[in-house]
Amino acid sequence: MKLTLKVWRQHSPKDKGRFEEYILQNASSDMTFLEMLDALNEQLISQDKDPVAFEHDCREGICGCCAMMINGRPHGPNAETTTCQLNMKAFKDNDTIVIEPWRARSFPVIKDLVVDRQAFEKIMEAGGFVHMDTGSAPEANTLAVPKGKADEAIEAASCIGCGACVAACKNASAMLFVAAKVSQYALLPQGKPEGGKRAWNMVAKMDELGFGSCTNTGACEVECPKGISLAHIARLNREFIKGGFITLVAEEE
């Protein structure tokens, strides 16, 4: 395959950045998208040029690192597929592929296709945790959880925090990410002790970090590589309202 690659190059966060065009000869359709970028970088290095910086870790669709827009879509054209799982069979010979980083104020570009997603970590620090006694694991049967709720919690917990929902949203909202993280605890007994303030604190931190508001267009669900449902946003709203009442009562007391 012969490919024309238009790649966003930005030397540093303060650099203005620009697209640069490269021709990659003999790319294999058996490659993954990241392997194709590896081949591009080998070509650039052989030409004494600066390789394209992009983030990756597991290359198994788990870490959420390989966050990039491909022809205007987060992670590329395939549904429920991360960039590292995207196969070059999704493209054709002589295709032009435009590759750029997430575009969100809360995800500033570090270099080229690498963005700073520490904002997600700060949201998790605000409420995405549980307090548990140390020691041996309790007997599972002592904490009965209906299968439906367990399945829904596992679906929410499958969120890898890649940021595709933010990149897809016209408002750069992080509501789907926050909703998934709130749901995975709200549905289980282990998450109840902090449940009163979790949603309140995480939404407050999301707003503080400059993420936009949710207008329920559904782009986040469509582009999520793990297929996280918008239904979790409804639960987040309920948990947020409940947290507001709990906070108000605590202040009055």
HELIX and SHEET records of a PDB file:
HELIX    1   1 PHE A   33  SER A   46  1                                  14    
HELIX    2   2 THR A   83  GLN A   85  5                                   3    
HELIX    3   3 MET A   88  ALA A   90  5                                   3    
HELIX    4   4 GLN A  118  GLY A  127  1                                  10    
HELIX    5   5 ALA A  140  THR A  142  5                                   3    
HELIX    6   6 LYS A  147  ALA A  157  1                                  11    
HELIX    7   7 ALA A  164  ALA A  168  1                                   5    
HELIX    8   8 MET A  175  ALA A  186  1                                  12    
HELIX    9   9 PRO A  189  GLY A  191  5                                   3    
HELIX   10  10 GLY A  195  GLU A  208  1                                  14    
HELIX   11  11 ALA A  219  GLU A  223  1                                   5    
HELIX   12  12 ALA A  231  GLU A  252  1                                  22    
SHEET    1   A 5 ARG A  18  LEU A  24  0                                        
SHEET    2   A 5 LEU A   3  ARG A   9 -1                                        
SHEET    3   A 5 THR A  96  GLU A 100  1                                        
SHEET    4   A 5 MET A  69  ILE A  70 -1                                        
SHEET    5   A 5 ARG A  73  PRO A  74 -1                                        
SHEET    1   B 2 VAL A 109  LYS A 111  0                                        
SHEET    2   B 2 VAL A 114  VAL A 115 -1                                        
END                                                                             
